[in-house]
Amino acid sequence: MARDPPRLFTIPAGAPFLPTLADAILAGRLAPPPNPGDPLALADVTILLPTRRAVRALRAVMAERLGSDAAILPAIRPIGDVDEEDHLLSPAAESEADRLVLPPAISKLARQLALTRLTLAWGRAVRRELLALGPGEPLLIPASAADAARLAADLARLMDDMATAGVQPEAIGNLAPDDHARYFQITLDFLGIAFEAWPAHLAEHNLVDPAKRRDTLIRAEAERLRDRTPQGPIIAAGSTGSIPATARLLDAIARLPNGAVVLPGLDRDLDGTGWEAIDGTPGHPQFGIKQLITDMGVPREEIEPLVSPPSEVALRTRLLSEALRPAETTEHWAGFRAAAFDERSVEAALSGVSLIVAHNEQEEAVAIAVAIREALEELATTIALVTPDRTLARRVAAELRRWDLAVDDSAGARLDLLPAGVFVRLLAEAVVADGDPVRLLALLKHPFAAFGMDRPDCRRAVRFLELAVFRGRRVNGGIGRLAAALAAARGETEDPESRHVARARRRLTPSDWTLARKLVERLETILGPLEAAFRDNPELTTNVATGLLVTALGGAAADHGGSDGPLWQGPGGSALAELLDGLSTAADLAMAPTDYPPFLANLMAEVSVTRPVGADPRVHIWGTLEARLQSVDLLILGGLDEGVWPAETRTDPWLSRKMREEIGLAPPERRTGLAAHDFAQGFAAKRVFVTRAEKRDGAPTVASRWLQRSAALLGERAFERLKTRGERYVELARIIDSVPAEDVTPVKAPAPVPAVAVRPRSLSVTEIETLVRDPYAVYAKHVLKLEPLDPLGLAPDFALRGSLIHDALGRFTAAWTGAYDAAA
């Protein structure tokens, strides 16, 4: 039976995707037009979009377009993309037959724990001497549970990549070990074992890998559509077919009599030479779309655009298309520059673009915040910052708070950076730190710490304990030695003959010592069992260690009423509770107790916590995934530096680039192509700011390759105009916290004139030098009785040795009455 030709459309870059899609559906351009008077006209329509955020946004747009008319909206569902966890048939959308045929997907945490156990056992069985590595070859074998967890996450990604690409595990065994480095010969042996054991593990627990389950459901849906035409229209929009199973589904939908596929930002301007060269350039923004339409057998020229963007935006899109053309065809730039585009038309095309080049990442964040605040002066304006750099997103959100703008990063925050995650990490590190004062005080001063006391009393007790025990000395032996150290410190302080006691400690009152003693007792009761278990056992299973940790957490966060609720409240607390609950079931993963804190920190770093949206609906901070198909009045593309956007190419620790190519896996640059497509879509917005920083973490940066190519094509003068428009915001960022010189009244140098009675009667030779150099230091010490605090955890050094010898000689001289001979 002859197959129907595919029905493909595109919404060009620069046109608002979801509003255009909604208008096309209501106008009947993608399916038979709905009857305006029938509220059920859209009920049979199914629309598939890449992400859940796009689903919610399209529902809002459709409701807005329908106005006050009562109507049932179409069924709008997420289909998923290459880095999107959502997929076509979420549990709520599966049929009963699907649930009976397919086992449930293994959770991400359960899979990582199981693979960590497998990887850790392999690491313990392999030694460097058995690898025969050369002196310069790295050893990537896991040395700890944290290392094993990181490698397990990479192994899980490799499994997902193979499932997505349809590569069978047997392909690993077909690789020739002798053709690769010694390390990869060892990894091939392990991968052979892992890919043999893993399916058995899943079958034993009646589970399946998430990627395999997703692809099975999507392929089954594609076959169902091929065999049985659905009654209502089906429209798939916004996906580039990055997942092969998704591409198969798109092909099936496009060939339905009542189906249609709408591609995002198909480049119809690039010449034929450049278009054909894309096949060998996976980092090109059109790579995925070209693969999709080539496999469908549809020429680019036959794909109909649903709308035409404004002429200035269309020219800007064409300029970027030319700038990003495959490198081997850039000789066409000369002819492009000589074409009909004069300088005035280029200036008009780029009039809505500003380039902000900040000195560092903090200045970049402030400049972005200033630009957002200025745009909000227009009440109808919607603004979005799009960046893959979550640190930049947090900085901008923090800067916006100076104007009482509450905006949260919708891409989520890492659990280990949220207060709940920080608290559990500090507690785990403190119990294995052997009384290290920095680790212990960091825990005790955390806002969640109460240890069964009123929080203000706990803070006061921590300050007293710090002065009494941790300043100028170190307590070895852990938390169990704190009581003895506190008692010794009090005895030394109250001894009138003790000479080397800090004034701050002498000022502690009996009630201060009592409060510090109370805190020490609570520490011993709450953290003592966990510390003892970690100290006395060479290995602990994860469930045992986690159970002890949860008990200690409850006691450490509990206030005087016994409530530890604040720790577990909010998105961060809920995510932490879910993670610890999952770890409490891992009875077959054992590790050294000292490995548990970094292992836990590694797992928390991979947990993304989505927080409630900010209070101002006009301002958004999105990751690149969340921004797909969205449209706003002002779009800010942040972090356009190499290594940020695009991100560094990820190296697979299990398979080399050549090995991945041999078994048919996509090259790492494929994700760069997706990032390039995201940038190209954003750059075509009506008004766009592009930002970067000349330095990050104190090191010079290199501008994103897309900016470099654009500058090379446009020329220095055109590119400088973009920078000139952005310099205003950089200047405002530099002066926003400065004070005009006329408003500054210099503070006079201190010139104390103490009463004669309180002035020192004698000074040491060293203090005479200080008096000449810094008289105020002498005033602070002898008149105000102030002394700098000793450093935390001061280890015995030569200064202390000299002081002890000096003190011993002084006591000897005062007590000795005989001759200073050999007997002395």
N, C-alpha and C positions, 0 to 999 in steps of 0.2 A: 504494500500500500504506500502510495506516495505521501511524503511528509509535507505538511504545510510550511511555507516559507516563514522564517521567524519575523515577528513584529517587534522591532527594536526602535526605541526613541532615545533622545538624550536631552538633558537640561544643561545648557552651556554654563561654564564657570562664569560667575558674575550675576547670574539670575538666582533669585531666592528659590531654593530647591523645593521645599515643602509647600509653600504657597502656590508655586507654579504647578506642582503635581496635583494639588487639590483642585485648582481651577481647570486643569485638563480633564480630571475625572468627572467633575460636575458638568463640563461642557460636552462630554461624550467623545473626546478625542482618543481615549484609550480603550473605551468600552461603550456599548450603546448608552446614550444619554438617559439619565434617570428621569422619570416622570415628575415634574415639579410639584404636583399635588399629592403624590403618593409618599407617605412617611416611611414605607417599607421598601422604597425603590433601591436604596443603597444596602439593604440588609444582606443581599446575596453576594456583594462584592468583597473580595479578600485582597488585602494589600500587605505585602511582605517588605519590611525595611531592615537595614543592617543592625540597628541597636535599639534597645528599650527606650532610650532618651528620644530617638527619632519617632518611635511609636507614640509616645506621650505628646510630643510636639505636633505631630500630624493630627492627632485627635483634637487638639486645641484649635488648630487651623481649620479643620473641617467644621467644627462647631461654630467658629466665627463666621465662616462663609455661609453656613445655613441660617445664621441669625436666629430669629425667634421662632422659626418654623420647627414644629415637632417632627423629629425623624430619628430613625435608628441608624447609627453610624456603621460604616463598613467594619468587617473584622480585620483589625490591623495587628500584625504579629511580627516579632523579630525573627530574622532569618540567620543572623550571625555572620561574622567576617573573620579574617585570619587571626586577629588578636582579640576577638570578642568571645567571651565565655557564654553569652546567651546564644541559643540556637533555635531552629525552626519549631520543634515540638517540645516546648517546656512541659514539665509534668502536668500543669493545668490544662494543656492543650492536647495531650496524648489521648488516643482512644483506648478503650479497655483492651482491645486486641494487642495494641503496642505494648501495654503494660504486662500482658501475659507472655508475649513472645520474647521480649528483651529483658534481661536482668537489669537491675538498677546500676547506675554509674557509681564507681568507687569515689569517695570524696577525695579532694586534693590532699588534705592532711593525712588521711589514712594511707593513700598511695605513697606520699613522701616518707612517712614513717617506715613503711614496709621496704621501700627502696633504700632508705638510709641503713636499715639493718643489713640488707644484702651488700651494699657498698662498703659498710664498715667491716663486715666479715672479710670481704675481699682485700681491703687495705691492711688488715692484720695478718693476712696470709702472704702478702707480698712484701719483700724487703728490697731495699735499693741494690744490695749486692746481687740479688737474683735477677735484676733487670739488666745488668751489664751496661748501665748508662755511662756515657762519657762524662768528663768533668763539667762540661758546660751545659749538659742536658738537664732540664728541670724535672723534678720529681713531683708529679701531680697525684700521687697516691694519697688518699685521705689519712691524715695523722691523728685526727680527733673526730668526735661525733659531729662537731660543727662543720668540719671539712666534708665529712660524709654526707651531711644534710645538703650542703651546697651542690655536691656532685650528684646527689639523688635528684635534686630539682632539675639539673641539666639532663639527667637520664630520662626523667619524666617528659621533658620537652622533646628529647629525641624520639621517644616513643610516640608522642603526639604528632610530630612531624612525619614520621613514617606512616602512621595511621591515616593522616590527612592526605599524604601523597599516594596512598595505596601501595606502599612498599612493604612487601612481606618480610618477616624476620629472617627467612632463609637467605635473603640477599646479603646479610651480614656475613654469613658463612661462605659466600662466594667470593669475598674479598681476598686477595692474595696477600698474606702477612709479610712475605719477603719483600714486597714492593714498597713498604712503608717503614717509618722510623720504629726503633725498638719499643718505645713507649706505646705506640698504637698497636704494635703486635700484641702487647700484654692486654690492652683494652679490648681487642678483638676476642681474645680468649674469654675475658669476663663477660662481654656482651653476648657471646654464644651461650654461656651459662644462664645469664639473666633473662634473655629472651626465651629460653627453654623453661625456666622455672616460673616466670611471671604469669603466663597463661594458666599454669596449673594452680598458682596461688589464687587467681581470680575465680577459676572454676570451683575451687574448694569453698570459697565464700559466696558463690553465686553472684559475682559482680562482673562488670565490664569497664574497660577504660572509657573515660568521657568522650574523647575524640572519636573513638571507634563507634561508640553508641550514637553520637551525633551524626556521623557520616552514614551509618546504617539507616537511621530514620530519614535523613534527607534523601538518600538514594531511593529508599522505599517510596517516599512521597513522589519523587520524580517518575518512578516506574508506574505508580498509580495514575498519575496524570497522563502518561503516555497511553495507558490501556483504557482509561475511562475519562472522557471529557466531563469536567464538572459543570454543574448547572449554571453557576454564576461566574462572572468575570474574575480573573486572578491577575493581579498586577504586582510585579516585583520591581522595586525601585531603589536606587542608591547603592546597590552592591556592585563590586567590580569582579565578582566571581573568583576571589583569591583562593578559596577552598575548592578543590576539584569537585567535590560532591555538590557544592553550591552552584558551581558552573553547570553541572549536569541538570540541576533543577531549573536554573534559569533558561537553559536550552529547551527543556520540556514546556515551561510556561510560555516562552516566546512562540512556540509552534502551535499553541492552542488556538482554536478559532476565536475564543473570547479571552485570550491571554495577551499580555504585553510586558515588556521589560524596558525600564527607563534607566539609562546609564548616567552616572554623574560626571559631567565635565569631559565628554569626549572631545578630543582635539581634532577639529576638522580643518585647521589652518596649516598644519605642518605639511611640507611638500612630500611627494612620494618617496624621494630618496631618504629623507629623514625618517619617515614612517616605517619603511622597510628595515632600516637599521636598528629600530627599537628592539627587534627580536634578540639581538645579542647584548642588550643593555638592560639587565634586570633592575637597575637603579633608576630607570626613567619613569616619570609619573604616569605614562600611558602604557607601561609594560603589561600590567594585568588586564586592562581593557582590550588591548590589541590581541592578547592571547585568547580572550573570551570570544571576541567577534570573529577571529580567524577560525577557531574551532567550530563556531556556528555556521561558518561559510557565508558571512554577510560582509560585503564590501563597506568600507567606512562611508563612502559617498551615499549609500542607500539608507543610512540611519537619519531619521528626521528629527531636527530640533523642535522642541515644543514651544520655544520662545526665543526671541532675539534680545540679547542684553543691550544696554545703551552703547552707542558707537564708541565713546571714550573707553568704556570698560572692555568692549570687544577688542579694541586696539591694544589695550594693556595686556589682555590675555594672549594676543598674538605675539607681542613682544616677549613675554615670558616663555611662550612655547618655543620661539626661536632661540632664546638664550639657553634653554635646557635641551636643545636638540642633541642627539647622540654625538659624542666627541669626534668620531671619525668623519662627520659630515659638516663640521664647523667652517669649512672653507666657503660654505654658502652665505656666511655672515656678510661678506663684502658685497655680494649682490643684493642682500636684503637691505643693507644700509643705503644703497644707492637707489632703492625703489622709491615709490611715491610718498614715503613718509617723511615729511619735512620736520624740522625741529619744533615748529609750532604745534603740529599734531601730536608729536611725542610728548611735549609738555602738557597738552590737554589730557592725554591718556594717563599721565602720571600725576595729575593735579590732586588726586585724592590720596596719594601715597606720601607718607613721611617716614624718614629713617632716623631712629634715635640710636646714637652711638655713645654709650656711657663709658666712664672710666673703669668702673667695676660693677659687680652684680648688685650691690646695694644701691648705687646711684641709678642703675637701670630700673630697679624696683620703684624707687622714689619717682623717677621720671614717668613711669607708667601710671603710678597712682595720681600724679598731678594731671596727666592727660585725661584720666577717667573722671577726676573731680571737675575738670573744666567742662567736659562733655555733658555732665549732669546738669549744667546750668540750663540746658534745653530739656524741659521736663518730659518730652515724648521720646527722648533718645534712649536706645538700648545699647549696651556696651558689653563686649566680651573680651577677656584675655585668653588666648589659646597658647599653651606652651607645654612641651613634654617635661619641662624642668619643674619638678614639684617644689624644690627649694625656692625658686623664683616666685612661684605661685604663693607660697606661704609668706614671703617677704612683702609682696604686693598687698595681700590681705591684711597684714599687720600695719602697713603704712596707711591703708584706707581707714583704719580705726581712728586716726587723728581727726577725721571729719565725722566720726560716729557712723561710718558705713560698715555694716556687718556683711561681709562677703566671704563665703567658704569655698574651698577648692572642691568642685564637684567630682574631680577625678579620685578623690579619697586621700587619706593620709595613712602613712605607715603606722602600724600599731606600736612599734618600738619607739616612736617619736611622740606618742600621746601620753598624757600624764599617767594613765593606768599602766601602760607598757613600760614606761620609765621606772615606775615604782617597783614592779615585779622584777625588772632587771637589776635594780640596785639591791634589792633584798637578796636575790640569788648570788650576786657578786659579793655581798658583805659577809655571807656565812662561809665563804671559802677563802676569804682574804686574810685570815689569821690576825684579826684585830687591826687591820690597816685603818688608820683614823680617817683618811680621805673617803674611803668607801663607806665606812660606817656612818660618818657624819652626813654624807650625801643622802643616805637612806633616812637618817633621823630628822633631817631638815626638810624632807619632802612634804608637801602639803597634806598628803594622805596619811602620814605617820602620826599615830596617837598612842598606841601601845596601852590601850585601856585607860588613858588619862584624858582630862580636858585638854583640848588642843593647845590653848595658851600655856597651860602648865607644862605640857610636853615640850613646847618650844623653849620655855625658861629652863627646864631641866637639862635640855640638850646644851644650852649655852653654859650652864654651870659645869656639866660633865666635860665639855670641851676645855674650859679653863683649868679644871682640876686635873685631868688625866691626859689629854691629847696634845696640849700645847707644850712643846719643848721636850717631848718624850714619846716613846712608842711602847705600846703594851703588846707583848708577844703572848701567844697562847689562846688567842681568840676571845670570844665573848665571855667565856667562863672565867677569865682572869681579870675582868673589869672590876669586880667587887673588891678583890684584894688590892688592885692598883688604886682604887678610889680610897680605900681605908689607909693605905700607905701615904697617899698624897695628903690626906687630911692630917695624919699624924705628923708628917714633916712640916706642914703649914703651921700647926699649933705648937710646934717645938720652938721655944724662944731662941735656941742656939742655932737653928737652921739659918744659914746666911743666903743661900742661893734659892730663894723662893720669890717668884714673881709677885709684884704688888697686886696685880689683878686677882691672883689666887688668895692672897691674904685678905682681900676685901670680902670674900665669900662669908656669909653669915651661917650660923648653925642651921637655920631653916633652908638655906641654899644647899648645904651638904645633904640634908635629909631628902630634899626633892631629887637631887642627883642620884642618891642611893635608891630611891623608889624607882626611878627609870631603869637603873641597872638591874634591879630585881625583875622588872617586867621584861627586859631584854633576855635575861637568862631563862625565864619561864617560856617566852614565846619563841625565841630564836634558838635557844639551847638545844632542843631535840633535833632540829634540822641540822644545826652545826655538828652535833655529835654523830648523827647518821652519816653525814658527808665525810667526817674525819675518820670514822672507824671502819668504813666499808670500802674495799678497793674498787667495787663496782656496785651500782644500783640500777635496777630496771627503771624505765622511764615512768611507769605508773606509780611505783613506790616513791620516787623522788618528787613527782608532781603532787602526790597526795600530801606528803610532808610540807611541800611548798605552799599548797593551798591553805593548810591549817595555819602555817606561820603568817601567811598573808592576812587571813581573817583576824588574827590577834594583833598584828601590826597596824592594821587600818581601823580597828575597833576603837571607839571613843569611850568615855567613862560610862556610858549606858550600854556598852557592848555591841553597838551597831557599826557594821562595816559597810553600810549601804552606799556611801559616796564612791567607794572604789569600783563597784559593779554597775553604777548607773551610767546612762548615756551610751552612745555608740561604742566608745572605746572600752568601757567596762563590759559591755555585752560581748564584744569581739574577744576580749581577754578570757571571759568565762567560757566561751565556746572553744577557744583554743586549749585551755587547760582541761576542759572536759574531754576533748579528744585525746590529749596526752595521757589522761588517767586510764585509758583503755589499752595503752601500748605496753603489754606485759612481756613482750619478747624482744625488746630493744634495751640492751644493757650498755652502760658506759661508766667511765670513771667519774666520780662526783665533780671533780674540777672541770670536766667537759660539759657539765649540764648547763651552767650559765651561758656560755657562748652558743651552745646548741639551741637553747630557748630563745636567745636574742636573734639568732639567724631565722628561726621560724617566725618570730614576730615581725621581722623586717619584710617578710613575704605576705603578710596579712594587710590588705588594704581596707581601711575603715571609711565608709561613706557617711558623711555627717549631714545634718539637715541643711537645706539651702539657706542662704543669707537672708537678712531682713529686707533688703532692697531688691525688688524683682527686676530692676532695670540693669543690674550689674551681675555679670557671671564670670567665673573662672573655670575654664574647661581644659581637660586634656585633649590631645589630638583626636582620640576616639570619640569623646563626648561631643566634639565640635562638628562632627560629620553631619552634613545636611542641614545644619543650623544657619540662621541668617540674623544679623543684627545691624544696627545703624553704623556703629563704629567697631571694627575688629582690630585687635592688637595681637600681632604675632610676636611672641617673646622668646628670647634665647636663641637667636639665629647665629649660633657659633658651631663650628665643627666639634663633634663630640657631644653636643647638646641636641641640636636639631639641624642636620640628622645626627642620630646617636652613633656612637662608635659601633663598628661591625662586631657582632658578638661571635667569639670563637668557641666552637664546640670542643669541650675537653675530651669527648669520647671518640669522635671521628674527625679526621682532618678534612680540609676543604676538598681535596682530591677524592677521598673516600666517600664523602657525601655525594659528590658528583657521580661517582661510579655506580651508586645504588639508586640514583634518580631523585635525590632530595634537592629542593630549591637552594640556591646559593644564599649566603647571609645578606647579600645586597637586595634581596627581594623586599625586605622590610624597609630598606632605604627608598625603594620605589614607592611604597605605600606612603611613607612620610613625605616624599616629594609631591605626591598627588594631593595630600592634605594641604601642603604649603601652597600649591598652585591654586587650589580652590579658594583658600583664604585670601591670597594675594589679589584675587579678582573682585573682592568686596568693594562696594561703592566707595567707602572711606576706610583706609587701612593704615595702621602704624606698624612698622617693622622695627624691632629693637634687638640690640646686641650689646655685649660688654667687651671692652678691650682686654680686660683681665678677669680671670675667675680663679678664686682661691690663691690670689697673688701671682698667678702665672699668666703670661701673655696668651691670648687666644687667636684663632684664625677664623675669619668670617666664614659663614656657611658657604658651601660651594655654589649654592643657588644665588646668593648675593654676589659672589665673585663673578659668576658667569653673566649675571645681569649687568654688572658694572662694565665688564669687558665688551658687551654688545652695545650698551647705551652710550658709552663714552664717559669720560671723567666729568665733563661739564653738566650733563644731565643727571648724573648720579650725585654730584655735589648739591644740586638743587633739592634733592630728596633729603640730604643731610641738613641743609640749611633750615628746612621746615621743621626738622626734629630738634635742632640745637636749642630752640626756645625752651623746650621742656627739660633739657639737660641743665640749662642755666637756672631754671626755676628750682630744679632738684638740688642744685648746689647752694642756693641762697635761702631755701625754705626754712632752715633752722638757724640762719645767721641773724644777728641783731645789728641794725645800723650803728655806725660808729658814734653818731651824735647822741644815741640813746644809751651809750655805755659810760658809766662812771667808774673810773679805775679805783680799785680798792687799795688803800694805803697799806704799806708794809707794816706789820705788827710792831709796835714799839711799847711793850709792856713796862710799867714803872711800879713794880711791887713794893709793898711796905718794907721798910728796913728789917722788921722783925722776921719776915718770912724769907728773906734772901739767904742763900747759902753762905756759910761761914768759911768753907774751904772747898777746893776743887782739886781733882787729880790733874796730873800733867796732861793727860789725854783730853780732859774736859776743858783745860785752858785753850787748847787748839780748837775745840768745838765752840767755845765762847767767842773766839775771834771770827770763826767761819760762819756760825749759825747761832747767834745769841738766843733765839727763840727756843731752840732745842734744850738749852740749859734751863730756861724758864719753865718749859713744859715738864721737865724731869724733876726739878728741885722745888718749884713753887706749886705747880699744878699737880705734882706727884703722878705724872703720866709716863708710862713706859710702853714701847712697842711690844706687842705680843710675840712670844716665841713662835717659830713656824710649827705647823702640824707635823707630828710624828718625827721629830728631830732625832736622827740617829746619833750615837756617840761619835764625836769628831775630835780633832786636835784642840779646838777651843775648850771643849768640856774637859778634856784631859788636863789642859793647862790650869783651868779653874780648880779642878780637884787637887792638883799638886799644890797650887798656891794656897788653897784652904788648909790642906794638911800641914804645910810648913808654918802657916800662921798659927794654927792650934798648937803645934809643937813648940814654937817659940814662946807662946804665952804660958805653956805648962812646964817647960824645962827650966830647971833651976841650977843645973850643974854646969861643968865646963863643956865647951864645945870640942870634945876630943873624939877619939874613936868610939867611945862608949855612947856618945850622943847619936 
